Amino acid sequence: GICDHLAPFLGMWPKCQRLKLYKTSVGDGALSALSNWVAAGYAHDLHLSDLGAEVTDAAVLKILVDVQRRGRYPYRCSD
């Protein structure tokens, strides 16, 4: 899934601009695996609503802290 295939793929080819994972079984592990790519600022559109697996407050906070520390999201055309 995401941890074994998608996150490593995005690490090698990070220019993906739109990632829509709504209504999937994404959970804490997948969010953690994606946090580096999200924080790098490549995403123009990241859709994570209606997730089927448990997502804890701690996992959401971790990805938001990672994003804030890197300062590259949201993507801006002028950057």
N, CA, C, O and CB atoms as a CASP TS submission, in Angstrom:
PFRMAT TS
TARGET T0000
AUTHOR 0000-0000-0000
METHOD Language model
MODEL 1
PARENT N/A
ATOM      1  N   GLY     1       0.788  -1.167   0.000  1.00  0.00           N
ATOM      2  CA  GLY     1       0.000   0.000   0.000  1.00  0.00           C
ATOM      3  C   GLY     1       0.851   1.260   0.000  1.00  0.00           C
ATOM      4  O   GLY     1       1.885   1.354  -0.661  1.00  0.00           O
ATOM      5  N   ILE     2       0.377   2.200   0.755  1.00  0.00           N
ATOM      6  CA  ILE     2       0.995   3.519   0.787  1.00  0.00           C
ATOM      7  C   ILE     2       2.393   3.481   1.385  1.00  0.00           C
ATOM      8  O   ILE     2       3.321   4.072   0.832  1.00  0.00           O
ATOM      9  CB  ILE     2       0.130   4.477   1.571  1.00  0.00           C
ATOM     10  N   CYS     3       2.552   2.789   2.511  1.00  0.00           N
ATOM     11  CA  CYS     3       3.862   2.752   3.185  1.00  0.00           C
ATOM     12  C   CYS     3       4.915   2.037   2.344  1.00  0.00           C
ATOM     13  O   CYS     3       6.066   2.469   2.283  1.00  0.00           O
ATOM     14  CB  CYS     3       3.739   2.062   4.547  1.00  0.00           C
ATOM     15  N   ASP     4       4.521   0.953   1.703  1.00  0.00           N
ATOM     16  CA  ASP     4       5.477   0.134   0.958  1.00  0.00           C
ATOM     17  C   ASP     4       5.712   0.600  -0.476  1.00  0.00           C
ATOM     18  O   ASP     4       6.793   0.390  -1.027  1.00  0.00           O
ATOM     19  CB  ASP     4       5.006  -1.281   0.939  1.00  0.00           C
ATOM     20  N   HIS     5       4.706   1.233  -1.085  1.00  0.00           N
ATOM     21  CA  HIS     5       4.813   1.545  -2.511  1.00  0.00           C
ATOM     22  C   HIS     5       4.690   3.039  -2.836  1.00  0.00           C
ATOM     23  O   HIS     5       5.574   3.611  -3.473  1.00  0.00           O
ATOM     24  CB  HIS     5       3.759   0.793  -3.261  1.00  0.00           C
ATOM     25  N   LEU     6       3.600   3.665  -2.402  1.00  0.00           N
ATOM     26  CA  LEU     6       3.355   5.056  -2.798  1.00  0.00           C
ATOM     27  C   LEU     6       4.356   6.034  -2.173  1.00  0.00           C
ATOM     28  O   LEU     6       4.921   6.864  -2.884  1.00  0.00           O
ATOM     29  CB  LEU     6       1.942   5.459  -2.410  1.00  0.00           C
ATOM     30  N   ALA     7       4.582   5.952  -0.874  1.00  0.00           N
ATOM     31  CA  ALA     7       5.521   6.877  -0.225  1.00  0.00           C
ATOM     32  C   ALA     7       6.937   6.755  -0.802  1.00  0.00           C
ATOM     33  O   ALA     7       7.556   7.782  -1.081  1.00  0.00           O
ATOM     34  CB  ALA     7       5.554   6.617   1.286  1.00  0.00           C
ATOM     35  N   PRO     8       7.474   5.543  -0.993  1.00  0.00           N
ATOM     36  CA  PRO     8       8.792   5.448  -1.636  1.00  0.00           C
ATOM     37  C   PRO     8       8.798   5.992  -3.067  1.00  0.00           C
ATOM     38  O   PRO     8       9.769   6.620  -3.487  1.00  0.00           O
ATOM     39  CB  PRO     8       9.255   4.002  -1.645  1.00  0.00           C
ATOM     40  N   PHE     9       7.718   5.753  -3.815  1.00  0.00           N
ATOM     41  CA  PHE     9       7.610   6.288  -5.173  1.00  0.00           C
ATOM     42  C   PHE     9       7.659   7.814  -5.157  1.00  0.00           C
ATOM     43  O   PHE     9       8.383   8.423  -5.945  1.00  0.00           O
ATOM     44  CB  PHE     9       6.312   5.806  -5.841  1.00  0.00           C
ATOM     45  N   LEU    10       6.886   8.431  -4.258  1.00  0.00           N
ATOM     46  CA  LEU    10       6.876   9.891  -4.160  1.00  0.00           C
ATOM     47  C   LEU    10       8.225  10.429  -3.694  1.00  0.00           C
ATOM     48  O   LEU    10       8.589  11.558  -4.027  1.00  0.00           O
ATOM     49  CB  LEU    10       5.775  10.350  -3.205  1.00  0.00           C
ATOM     50  N   GLY    11       8.962   9.642  -2.936  1.00  0.00           N
ATOM     51  CA  GLY    11      10.302  10.042  -2.529  1.00  0.00           C
ATOM     52  C   GLY    11      11.269  10.104  -3.695  1.00  0.00           C
ATOM     53  O   GLY    11      12.169  10.944  -3.720  1.00  0.00           O
ATOM     54  N   MET    12      11.083   9.208  -4.669  1.00  0.00           N
ATOM     55  CA  MET    12      11.967   9.187  -5.844  1.00  0.00           C
ATOM     56  C   MET    12      11.507  10.161  -6.924  1.00  0.00           C
ATOM     57  O   MET    12      12.332  10.767  -7.608  1.00  0.00           O
ATOM     58  CB  MET    12      12.037   7.777  -6.422  1.00  0.00           C
ATOM     59  N   TRP    13      10.213  10.311  -7.077  1.00  0.00           N
ATOM     60  CA  TRP    13       9.620  11.200  -8.080  1.00  0.00           C
ATOM     61  C   TRP    13       8.571  12.068  -7.395  1.00  0.00           C
ATOM     62  O   TRP    13       7.376  11.791  -7.498  1.00  0.00           O
ATOM     63  CB  TRP    13       8.988  10.386  -9.264  1.00  0.00           C
ATOM     64  N   PRO    14       9.001  13.105  -6.703  1.00  0.00           N
ATOM     65  CA  PRO    14       8.093  13.847  -5.827  1.00  0.00           C
ATOM     66  C   PRO    14       7.178  14.865  -6.505  1.00  0.00           C
ATOM     67  O   PRO    14       6.390  15.515  -5.818  1.00  0.00           O
ATOM     68  CB  PRO    14       8.885  14.545  -4.818  1.00  0.00           C
ATOM     69  N   LYS    15       7.250  15.026  -7.791  1.00  0.00           N
ATOM     70  CA  LYS    15       6.534  16.107  -8.461  1.00  0.00           C
ATOM     71  C   LYS    15       5.027  15.890  -8.616  1.00  0.00           C
ATOM     72  O   LYS    15       4.359  16.671  -9.295  1.00  0.00           O
ATOM     73  CB  LYS    15       7.124  16.313  -9.798  1.00  0.00           C
ATOM     74  N   CYS    16       4.494  14.854  -8.002  1.00  0.00           N
ATOM     75  CA  CYS    16       3.044  14.639  -8.015  1.00  0.00           C
ATOM     76  C   CYS    16       2.376  15.888  -7.442  1.00  0.00           C
ATOM     77  O   CYS    16       2.750  16.348  -6.363  1.00  0.00           O
ATOM     78  CB  CYS    16       2.644  13.352  -7.193  1.00  0.00           C
ATOM     79  N   GLN    17       1.399  16.435  -8.147  1.00  0.00           N
ATOM     80  CA  GLN    17       0.751  17.658  -7.694  1.00  0.00           C
ATOM     81  C   GLN    17      -0.616  17.415  -7.079  1.00  0.00           C
ATOM     82  O   GLN    17      -1.120  18.264  -6.343  1.00  0.00           O
ATOM     83  CB  GLN    17       0.618  18.613  -8.837  1.00  0.00           C
ATOM     84  N   ARG    18      -1.220  16.281  -7.362  1.00  0.00           N
ATOM     85  CA  ARG    18      -2.560  16.000  -6.851  1.00  0.00           C
ATOM     86  C   ARG    18      -2.598  14.567  -6.333  1.00  0.00           C
ATOM     87  O   ARG    18      -2.292  13.622  -7.060  1.00  0.00           O
ATOM     88  CB  ARG    18      -3.642  16.221  -7.954  1.00  0.00           C
ATOM     89  N   LEU    19      -2.979  14.420  -5.064  1.00  0.00           N
ATOM     90  CA  LEU    19      -3.100  13.101  -4.461  1.00  0.00           C
ATOM     91  C   LEU    19      -4.453  13.017  -3.782  1.00  0.00           C
ATOM     92  O   LEU    19      -4.719  13.717  -2.805  1.00  0.00           O
ATOM     93  CB  LEU    19      -1.945  12.825  -3.450  1.00  0.00           C
ATOM     94  N   LYS    20      -5.296  12.161  -4.307  1.00  0.00           N
ATOM     95  CA  LYS    20      -6.645  12.006  -3.780  1.00  0.00           C
ATOM     96  C   LYS    20      -6.790  10.610  -3.198  1.00  0.00           C
ATOM     97  O   LYS    20      -6.862   9.619  -3.925  1.00  0.00           O
ATOM     98  CB  LYS    20      -7.709  12.259  -4.880  1.00  0.00           C
ATOM     99  N   LEU    21      -6.832  10.551  -1.890  1.00  0.00           N
ATOM    100  CA  LEU    21      -6.943   9.275  -1.185  1.00  0.00           C
ATOM    101  C   LEU    21      -8.237   9.184  -0.387  1.00  0.00           C
ATOM    102  O   LEU    21      -8.327   8.409   0.566  1.00  0.00           O
ATOM    103  CB  LEU    21      -5.750   9.080  -0.261  1.00  0.00           C
ATOM    104  N   TYR    22      -9.246   9.976  -0.772  1.00  0.00           N
ATOM    105  CA  TYR    22     -10.507   9.940  -0.052  1.00  0.00           C
ATOM    106  C   TYR    22     -11.177   8.578  -0.218  1.00  0.00           C
ATOM    107  O   TYR    22     -11.032   7.903  -1.237  1.00  0.00           O
ATOM    108  CB  TYR    22     -11.436  11.060  -0.541  1.00  0.00           C
ATOM    109  N   LYS    23     -11.915   8.205   0.826  1.00  0.00           N
ATOM    110  CA  LYS    23     -12.637   6.924   0.874  1.00  0.00           C
ATOM    111  C   LYS    23     -11.699   5.735   0.705  1.00  0.00           C
ATOM    112  O   LYS    23     -12.063   4.740   0.078  1.00  0.00           O
ATOM    113  CB  LYS    23     -13.714   6.885  -0.206  1.00  0.00           C
ATOM    114  N   THR    24     -10.491   5.834   1.263  1.00  0.00           N
ATOM    115  CA  THR    24      -9.553   4.721   1.272  1.00  0.00           C
ATOM    116  C   THR    24      -9.292   4.333   2.723  1.00  0.00           C
ATOM    117  O   THR    24      -9.785   4.986   3.643  1.00  0.00           O
ATOM    118  CB  THR    24      -8.221   5.091   0.534  1.00  0.00           C
ATOM    119  N   SER    25      -8.527   3.285   2.924  1.00  0.00           N
ATOM    120  CA  SER    25      -8.253   2.815   4.283  1.00  0.00           C
ATOM    121  C   SER    25      -6.971   3.428   4.849  1.00  0.00           C
ATOM    122  O   SER    25      -6.253   2.769   5.601  1.00  0.00           O
ATOM    123  CB  SER    25      -8.150   1.291   4.300  1.00  0.00           C
ATOM    124  N   VAL    26      -6.685   4.656   4.502  1.00  0.00           N
ATOM    125  CA  VAL    26      -5.520   5.360   5.030  1.00  0.00           C
ATOM    126  C   VAL    26      -5.682   5.549   6.529  1.00  0.00           C
ATOM    127  O   VAL    26      -6.738   5.958   7.010  1.00  0.00           O
ATOM    128  CB  VAL    26      -5.328   6.725   4.326  1.00  0.00           C
ATOM    129  N   GLY    27      -4.616   5.243   7.258  1.00  0.00           N
ATOM    130  CA  GLY    27      -4.611   5.416   8.706  1.00  0.00           C
ATOM    131  C   GLY    27      -3.347   6.118   9.144  1.00  0.00           C
ATOM    132  O   GLY    27      -2.675   6.768   8.343  1.00  0.00           O
ATOM    133  N   ASP    28      -3.026   5.986  10.421  1.00  0.00           N
ATOM    134  CA  ASP    28      -1.870   6.669  11.004  1.00  0.00           C
ATOM    135  C   ASP    28      -0.558   6.346  10.292  1.00  0.00           C
ATOM    136  O   ASP    28       0.231   7.249  10.014  1.00  0.00           O
ATOM    137  CB  ASP    28      -1.750   6.307  12.459  1.00  0.00           C
ATOM    138  N   GLY    29      -0.321   5.082  10.000  1.00  0.00           N
ATOM    139  CA  GLY    29       0.934   4.684   9.358  1.00  0.00           C
ATOM    140  C   GLY    29       1.104   5.315   7.995  1.00  0.00           C
ATOM    141  O   GLY    29       2.194   5.767   7.646  1.00  0.00           O
ATOM    142  N   ALA    30       0.032   5.347   7.222  1.00  0.00           N
ATOM    143  CA  ALA    30       0.092   5.943   5.889  1.00  0.00           C
ATOM    144  C   ALA    30       0.320   7.447   5.973  1.00  0.00           C
ATOM    145  O   ALA    30       1.103   7.997   5.198  1.00  0.00           O
ATOM    146  CB  ALA    30      -1.194   5.648   5.112  1.00  0.00           C
ATOM    147  N   LEU    31      -0.352   8.116   6.900  1.00  0.00           N
ATOM    148  CA  LEU    31      -0.129   9.558   7.061  1.00  0.00           C
ATOM    149  C   LEU    31       1.312   9.851   7.445  1.00  0.00           C
ATOM    150  O   LEU    31       1.920  10.789   6.930  1.00  0.00           O
ATOM    151  CB  LEU    31      -1.076  10.134   8.117  1.00  0.00           C
ATOM    152  N   SER    32       1.847   9.059   8.336  1.00  0.00           N
ATOM    153  CA  SER    32       3.237   9.232   8.734  1.00  0.00           C
ATOM    154  C   SER    32       4.179   9.034   7.544  1.00  0.00           C
ATOM    155  O   SER    32       5.138   9.786   7.372  1.00  0.00           O
ATOM    156  CB  SER    32       3.592   8.255   9.858  1.00  0.00           C
ATOM    157  N   ALA    33       3.901   8.028   6.736  1.00  0.00           N
ATOM    158  CA  ALA    33       4.733   7.744   5.562  1.00  0.00           C
ATOM    159  C   ALA    33       4.672   8.870   4.532  1.00  0.00           C
ATOM    160  O   ALA    33       5.649   9.113   3.824  1.00  0.00           O
ATOM    161  CB  ALA    33       4.298   6.432   4.916  1.00  0.00           C
ATOM    162  N   LEU    34       3.548   9.550   4.443  1.00  0.00           N
ATOM    163  CA  LEU    34       3.369  10.624   3.467  1.00  0.00           C
ATOM    164  C   LEU    34       3.820  11.994   3.969  1.00  0.00           C
ATOM    165  O   LEU    34       3.945  12.925   3.173  1.00  0.00           O
ATOM    166  CB  LEU    34       1.932  10.698   3.067  1.00  0.00           C
ATOM    167  N   SER    35       4.066  12.135   5.267  1.00  0.00           N
ATOM    168  CA  SER    35       4.304  13.462   5.834  1.00  0.00           C
ATOM    169  C   SER    35       5.527  14.163   5.240  1.00  0.00           C
ATOM    170  O   SER    35       5.491  15.378   5.050  1.00  0.00           O
ATOM    171  CB  SER    35       4.470  13.351   7.325  1.00  0.00           C
ATOM    172  N   ASN    36       6.585  13.450   4.946  1.00  0.00           N
ATOM    173  CA  ASN    36       7.775  14.087   4.369  1.00  0.00           C
ATOM    174  C   ASN    36       7.472  14.662   2.989  1.00  0.00           C
ATOM    175  O   ASN    36       7.892  15.777   2.677  1.00  0.00           O
ATOM    176  CB  ASN    36       8.933  13.079   4.276  1.00  0.00           C
ATOM    177  N   TRP    37       6.754  13.918   2.170  1.00  0.00           N
ATOM    178  CA  TRP    37       6.400  14.396   0.835  1.00  0.00           C
ATOM    179  C   TRP    37       5.461  15.602   0.916  1.00  0.00           C
ATOM    180  O   TRP    37       5.638  16.578   0.188  1.00  0.00           O
ATOM    181  CB  TRP    37       5.746  13.268   0.019  1.00  0.00           C
ATOM    182  N   VAL    38       4.467  15.532   1.799  1.00  0.00           N
ATOM    183  CA  VAL    38       3.534  16.656   1.952  1.00  0.00           C
ATOM    184  C   VAL    38       4.291  17.894   2.417  1.00  0.00           C
ATOM    185  O   VAL    38       4.090  18.985   1.884  1.00  0.00           O
ATOM    186  CB  VAL    38       2.400  16.304   2.955  1.00  0.00           C
ATOM    187  N   ALA    39       5.158  17.726   3.406  1.00  0.00           N
ATOM    188  CA  ALA    39       5.898  18.854   3.969  1.00  0.00           C
ATOM    189  C   ALA    39       6.881  19.464   2.974  1.00  0.00           C
ATOM    190  O   ALA    39       7.267  20.624   3.121  1.00  0.00           O
ATOM    191  CB  ALA    39       6.641  18.413   5.209  1.00  0.00           C
ATOM    192  N   ALA    40       7.289  18.699   1.965  1.00  0.00           N
ATOM    193  CA  ALA    40       8.222  19.215   0.962  1.00  0.00           C
ATOM    194  C   ALA    40       7.566  20.227   0.025  1.00  0.00           C
ATOM    195  O   ALA    40       8.267  20.934  -0.699  1.00  0.00           O
ATOM    196  CB  ALA    40       8.797  18.068   0.151  1.00  0.00           C
ATOM    197  N   GLY    41       6.225  20.310   0.024  1.00  0.00           N
ATOM    198  CA  GLY    41       5.524  21.348  -0.715  1.00  0.00           C
ATOM    199  C   GLY    41       5.184  21.046  -2.160  1.00  0.00           C
ATOM    200  O   GLY    41       4.815  21.956  -2.902  1.00  0.00           O
ATOM    201  N   TYR    42       5.296  19.802  -2.579  1.00  0.00           N
ATOM    202  CA  TYR    42       4.991  19.475  -3.976  1.00  0.00           C
ATOM    203  C   TYR    42       3.496  19.439  -4.261  1.00  0.00           C
ATOM    204  O   TYR    42       3.071  19.703  -5.387  1.00  0.00           O
ATOM    205  CB  TYR    42       5.600  18.142  -4.336  1.00  0.00           C
ATOM    206  N   ALA    43       2.710  19.121  -3.267  1.00  0.00           N
ATOM    207  CA  ALA    43       1.274  18.931  -3.471  1.00  0.00           C
ATOM    208  C   ALA    43       0.555  20.255  -3.714  1.00  0.00           C
ATOM    209  O   ALA    43       0.735  21.220  -2.972  1.00  0.00           O
ATOM    210  CB  ALA    43       0.663  18.226  -2.268  1.00  0.00           C
ATOM    211  N   HIS    44      -0.250  20.282  -4.750  1.00  0.00           N
ATOM    212  CA  HIS    44      -1.163  21.391  -4.987  1.00  0.00           C
ATOM    213  C   HIS    44      -2.522  21.041  -4.392  1.00  0.00           C
ATOM    214  O   HIS    44      -3.254  21.919  -3.936  1.00  0.00           O
ATOM    215  CB  HIS    44      -1.282  21.707  -6.509  1.00  0.00           C
ATOM    216  N   ASP    45      -2.850  19.756  -4.401  1.00  0.00           N
ATOM    217  CA  ASP    45      -4.158  19.282  -3.958  1.00  0.00           C
ATOM    218  C   ASP    45      -3.970  17.969  -3.211  1.00  0.00           C
ATOM    219  O   ASP    45      -3.488  16.993  -3.786  1.00  0.00           O
ATOM    220  CB  ASP    45      -5.135  19.105  -5.162  1.00  0.00           C
ATOM    221  N   LEU    46      -4.339  17.936  -1.957  1.00  0.00           N
ATOM    222  CA  LEU    46      -4.239  16.742  -1.129  1.00  0.00           C
ATOM    223  C   LEU    46      -5.601  16.480  -0.521  1.00  0.00           C
ATOM    224  O   LEU    46      -6.084  17.265   0.294  1.00  0.00           O
ATOM    225  CB  LEU    46      -3.150  16.898  -0.026  1.00  0.00           C
ATOM    226  N   HIS    47      -6.222  15.375  -0.917  1.00  0.00           N
ATOM    227  CA  HIS    47      -7.592  15.082  -0.516  1.00  0.00           C
ATOM    228  C   HIS    47      -7.594  13.848   0.378  1.00  0.00           C
ATOM    229  O   HIS    47      -7.315  12.740  -0.079  1.00  0.00           O
ATOM    230  CB  HIS    47      -8.504  14.869  -1.756  1.00  0.00           C
ATOM    231  N   LEU    48      -7.910  14.048   1.658  1.00  0.00           N
ATOM    232  CA  LEU    48      -7.874  12.964   2.647  1.00  0.00           C
ATOM    233  C   LEU    48      -9.165  12.894   3.456  1.00  0.00           C
ATOM    234  O   LEU    48      -9.112  12.678   4.667  1.00  0.00           O
ATOM    235  CB  LEU    48      -6.686  13.148   3.588  1.00  0.00           C
ATOM    236  N   SER    49     -10.304  13.066   2.832  1.00  0.00           N
ATOM    237  CA  SER    49     -11.563  13.001   3.567  1.00  0.00           C
ATOM    238  C   SER    49     -12.153  11.591   3.528  1.00  0.00           C
ATOM    239  O   SER    49     -11.795  10.775   2.679  1.00  0.00           O
ATOM    240  CB  SER    49     -12.565  14.007   2.993  1.00  0.00           C
ATOM    241  N   ASP    50     -13.044  11.331   4.445  1.00  0.00           N
ATOM    242  CA  ASP    50     -13.774  10.061   4.519  1.00  0.00           C
ATOM    243  C   ASP    50     -12.844   8.854   4.553  1.00  0.00           C
ATOM    244  O   ASP    50     -13.075   7.865   3.857  1.00  0.00           O
ATOM    245  CB  ASP    50     -14.718   9.938   3.341  1.00  0.00           C
ATOM    246  N   LEU    51     -11.786   8.939   5.369  1.00  0.00           N
ATOM    247  CA  LEU    51     -10.844   7.837   5.466  1.00  0.00           C
ATOM    248  C   LEU    51     -11.460   6.677   6.241  1.00  0.00           C
ATOM    249  O   LEU    51     -12.182   6.879   7.218  1.00  0.00           O
ATOM    250  CB  LEU    51      -9.543   8.298   6.134  1.00  0.00           C
ATOM    251  N   GLY    52     -11.161   5.459   5.789  1.00  0.00           N
ATOM    252  CA  GLY    52     -11.791   4.275   6.353  1.00  0.00           C
ATOM    253  C   GLY    52     -11.088   3.681   7.555  1.00  0.00           C
ATOM    254  O   GLY    52     -11.699   2.919   8.304  1.00  0.00           O
ATOM    255  N   ALA    53      -9.835   4.005   7.759  1.00  0.00           N
ATOM    256  CA  ALA    53      -9.098   3.471   8.903  1.00  0.00           C
ATOM    257  C   ALA    53      -9.054   4.532  10.005  1.00  0.00           C
ATOM    258  O   ALA    53      -9.378   5.698   9.782  1.00  0.00           O
ATOM    259  CB  ALA    53      -7.654   3.038   8.487  1.00  0.00           C
ATOM    260  N   GLU    54      -8.645   4.097  11.195  1.00  0.00           N
ATOM    261  CA  GLU    54      -8.553   5.030  12.310  1.00  0.00           C
ATOM    262  C   GLU    54      -7.386   5.995  12.098  1.00  0.00           C
ATOM    263  O   GLU    54      -6.262   5.589  11.803  1.00  0.00           O
ATOM    264  CB  GLU    54      -8.390   4.269  13.642  1.00  0.00           C
ATOM    265  N   VAL    55      -7.688   7.270  12.255  1.00  0.00           N
ATOM    266  CA  VAL    55      -6.670   8.314  12.197  1.00  0.00           C
ATOM    267  C   VAL    55      -6.739   9.039  13.539  1.00  0.00           C
ATOM    268  O   VAL    55      -7.764   9.624  13.887  1.00  0.00           O
ATOM    269  CB  VAL    55      -6.895   9.308  10.967  1.00  0.00           C
ATOM    270  N   THR    56      -5.648   8.993  14.278  1.00  0.00           N
ATOM    271  CA  THR    56      -5.636   9.598  15.605  1.00  0.00           C
ATOM    272  C   THR    56      -5.261  11.071  15.543  1.00  0.00           C
ATOM    273  O   THR    56      -4.689  11.550  14.564  1.00  0.00           O
ATOM    274  CB  THR    56      -4.671   8.854  16.515  1.00  0.00           C
ATOM    275  N   ASP    57      -5.599  11.769  16.613  1.00  0.00           N
ATOM    276  CA  ASP    57      -5.215  13.178  16.728  1.00  0.00           C
ATOM    277  C   ASP    57      -3.700  13.327  16.653  1.00  0.00           C
ATOM    278  O   ASP    57      -3.196  14.273  16.048  1.00  0.00           O
ATOM    279  CB  ASP    57      -5.744  13.780  18.044  1.00  0.00           C
ATOM    280  N   ALA    58      -2.975  12.396  17.267  1.00  0.00           N
ATOM    281  CA  ALA    58      -1.509  12.455  17.283  1.00  0.00           C
ATOM    282  C   ALA    58      -0.932  12.367  15.867  1.00  0.00           C
ATOM    283  O   ALA    58       0.036  13.059  15.552  1.00  0.00           O
ATOM    284  CB  ALA    58      -0.941  11.321  18.152  1.00  0.00           C
ATOM    285  N   ALA    59      -1.515  11.529  15.017  1.00  0.00           N
ATOM    286  CA  ALA    59      -1.029  11.389  13.639  1.00  0.00           C
ATOM    287  C   ALA    59      -1.289  12.652  12.832  1.00  0.00           C
ATOM    288  O   ALA    59      -0.445  13.075  12.042  1.00  0.00           O
ATOM    289  CB  ALA    59      -1.693  10.190  12.957  1.00  0.00           C
ATOM    290  N   VAL    60      -2.444  13.246  13.030  1.00  0.00           N
ATOM    291  CA  VAL    60      -2.767  14.495  12.334  1.00  0.00           C
ATOM    292  C   VAL    60      -1.838  15.609  12.809  1.00  0.00           C
ATOM    293  O   VAL    60      -1.324  16.381  11.999  1.00  0.00           O
ATOM    294  CB  VAL    60      -4.249  14.888  12.569  1.00  0.00           C
ATOM    295  N   LEU    61      -1.623  15.691  14.117  1.00  0.00           N
ATOM    296  CA  LEU    61      -0.729  16.705  14.654  1.00  0.00           C
ATOM    297  C   LEU    61       0.687  16.538  14.120  1.00  0.00           C
ATOM    298  O   LEU    61       1.343  17.529  13.801  1.00  0.00           O
ATOM    299  CB  LEU    61      -0.723  16.651  16.173  1.00  0.00           C
ATOM    300  N   LYS    62       1.168  15.305  14.016  1.00  0.00           N
ATOM    301  CA  LYS    62       2.519  15.049  13.512  1.00  0.00           C
ATOM    302  C   LYS    62       2.683  15.565  12.089  1.00  0.00           C
ATOM    303  O   LYS    62       3.672  16.233  11.785  1.00  0.00           O
ATOM    304  CB  LYS    62       2.833  13.553  13.564  1.00  0.00           C
ATOM    305  N   ILE    63       1.734  15.266  11.220  1.00  0.00           N
ATOM    306  CA  ILE    63       1.870  15.714   9.830  1.00  0.00           C
ATOM    307  C   ILE    63       1.785  17.240   9.756  1.00  0.00           C
ATOM    308  O   ILE    63       2.499  17.854   8.963  1.00  0.00           O
ATOM    309  CB  ILE    63       0.776  15.070   8.938  1.00  0.00           C
ATOM    310  N   LEU    64       0.931  17.857  10.560  1.00  0.00           N
ATOM    311  CA  LEU    64       0.824  19.316  10.548  1.00  0.00           C
ATOM    312  C   LEU    64       2.092  19.984  11.093  1.00  0.00           C
ATOM    313  O   LEU    64       2.521  21.012  10.569  1.00  0.00           O
ATOM    314  CB  LEU    64      -0.391  19.760  11.366  1.00  0.00           C
ATOM    315  N   VAL    65       2.687  19.414  12.128  1.00  0.00           N
ATOM    316  CA  VAL    65       3.936  19.954  12.671  1.00  0.00           C
ATOM    317  C   VAL    65       5.055  19.813  11.641  1.00  0.00           C
ATOM    318  O   VAL    65       5.844  20.739  11.453  1.00  0.00           O
ATOM    319  CB  VAL    65       4.321  19.233  13.990  1.00  0.00           C
ATOM    320  N   ASP    66       5.127  18.650  10.968  1.00  0.00           N
ATOM    321  CA  ASP    66       6.136  18.458   9.924  1.00  0.00           C
ATOM    322  C   ASP    66       5.991  19.499   8.819  1.00  0.00           C
ATOM    323  O   ASP    66       6.979  20.073   8.363  1.00  0.00           O
ATOM    324  CB  ASP    66       6.031  17.048   9.332  1.00  0.00           C
ATOM    325  N   VAL    67       4.764  19.735   8.397  1.00  0.00           N
ATOM    326  CA  VAL    67       4.484  20.719   7.345  1.00  0.00           C
ATOM    327  C   VAL    67       4.886  22.119   7.808  1.00  0.00           C
ATOM    328  O   VAL    67       5.534  22.855   7.064  1.00  0.00           O
ATOM    329  CB  VAL    67       2.984  20.692   6.956  1.00  0.00           C
ATOM    330  N   GLN    68       4.508  22.487   9.022  1.00  0.00           N
ATOM    331  CA  GLN    68       4.806  23.823   9.535  1.00  0.00           C
ATOM    332  C   GLN    68       6.308  24.039   9.671  1.00  0.00           C
ATOM    333  O   GLN    68       6.804  25.118   9.347  1.00  0.00           O
ATOM    334  CB  GLN    68       4.122  24.040  10.884  1.00  0.00           C
ATOM    335  N   ARG    69       7.031  23.047  10.138  1.00  0.00           N
ATOM    336  CA  ARG    69       8.479  23.186  10.316  1.00  0.00           C
ATOM    337  C   ARG    69       9.204  23.410   8.993  1.00  0.00           C
ATOM    338  O   ARG    69      10.159  24.184   8.930  1.00  0.00           O
ATOM    339  CB  ARG    69       9.041  21.954  11.002  1.00  0.00           C
ATOM    340  N   ARG    70       8.758  22.742   7.950  1.00  0.00           N
ATOM    341  CA  ARG    70       9.429  22.879   6.646  1.00  0.00           C
ATOM    342  C   ARG    70       9.033  24.167   5.935  1.00  0.00           C
ATOM    343  O   ARG    70       9.812  24.696   5.142  1.00  0.00           O
ATOM    344  CB  ARG    70       9.103  21.681   5.756  1.00  0.00           C
ATOM    345  N   GLY    71       7.831  24.681   6.204  1.00  0.00           N
ATOM    346  CA  GLY    71       7.402  25.962   5.647  1.00  0.00           C
ATOM    347  C   GLY    71       7.207  25.991   4.147  1.00  0.00           C
ATOM    348  O   GLY    71       7.323  27.053   3.535  1.00  0.00           O
ATOM    349  N   ARG    72       6.913  24.848   3.533  1.00  0.00           N
ATOM    350  CA  ARG    72       6.762  24.810   2.075  1.00  0.00           C
ATOM    351  C   ARG    72       5.355  24.437   1.613  1.00  0.00           C
ATOM    352  O   ARG    72       5.131  24.254   0.416  1.00  0.00           O
ATOM    353  CB  ARG    72       7.743  23.836   1.495  1.00  0.00           C
ATOM    354  N   TYR    73       4.437  24.325   2.510  1.00  0.00           N
ATOM    355  CA  TYR    73       3.070  23.997   2.145  1.00  0.00           C
ATOM    356  C   TYR    73       2.193  25.043   2.813  1.00  0.00           C
ATOM    357  O   TYR    73       2.445  25.374   3.972  1.00  0.00           O
ATOM    358  CB  TYR    73       2.672  22.526   2.578  1.00  0.00           C
ATOM    359  N   PRO    74       1.197  25.572   2.161  1.00  0.00           N
ATOM    360  CA  PRO    74       0.706  25.131   0.862  1.00  0.00           C
ATOM    361  C   PRO    74       1.580  25.636  -0.277  1.00  0.00           C
ATOM    362  O   PRO    74       2.291  26.635  -0.162  1.00  0.00           O
ATOM    363  CB  PRO    74      -0.720  25.594   0.660  1.00  0.00           C
ATOM    364  N   TYR    75       1.496  24.914  -1.362  1.00  0.00           N
ATOM    365  CA  TYR    75       2.215  25.284  -2.578  1.00  0.00           C
ATOM    366  C   TYR    75       1.782  26.669  -3.008  1.00  0.00           C
ATOM    367  O   TYR    75       0.602  27.011  -2.930  1.00  0.00           O
ATOM    368  CB  TYR    75       1.970  24.257  -3.710  1.00  0.00           C
ATOM    369  N   ARG    76       2.727  27.461  -3.458  1.00  0.00           N
ATOM    370  CA  ARG    76       2.430  28.802  -3.965  1.00  0.00           C
ATOM    371  C   ARG    76       3.081  28.971  -5.339  1.00  0.00           C
ATOM    372  O   ARG    76       4.240  28.607  -5.538  1.00  0.00           O
ATOM    373  CB  ARG    76       2.933  29.903  -2.971  1.00  0.00           C
ATOM    374  N   CYS    77       2.340  29.511  -6.254  1.00  0.00           N
ATOM    375  CA  CYS    77       2.853  29.723  -7.601  1.00  0.00           C
ATOM    376  C   CYS    77       4.012  30.711  -7.623  1.00  0.00           C
ATOM    377  O   CYS    77       4.858  30.635  -8.515  1.00  0.00           O
ATOM    378  CB  CYS    77       1.744  30.212  -8.506  1.00  0.00           C
ATOM    379  N   SER    78       4.075  31.618  -6.687  1.00  0.00           N
ATOM    380  CA  SER    78       5.106  32.653  -6.701  1.00  0.00           C
ATOM    381  C   SER    78       6.406  32.215  -6.059  1.00  0.00           C
ATOM    382  O   SER    78       7.397  32.942  -6.136  1.00  0.00           O
ATOM    383  CB  SER    78       4.606  33.875  -6.009  1.00  0.00           C
ATOM    384  N   ASP    79       6.438  31.040  -5.420  1.00  0.00           N
ATOM    385  CA  ASP    79       7.663  30.564  -4.757  1.00  0.00           C
ATOM    386  C   ASP    79       8.707  30.094  -5.735  1.00  0.00           C
ATOM    387  O   ASP    79       9.787  29.667  -5.327  1.00  0.00           O
ATOM    388  CB  ASP    79       7.341  29.447  -3.806  1.00  0.00           C
TER
END
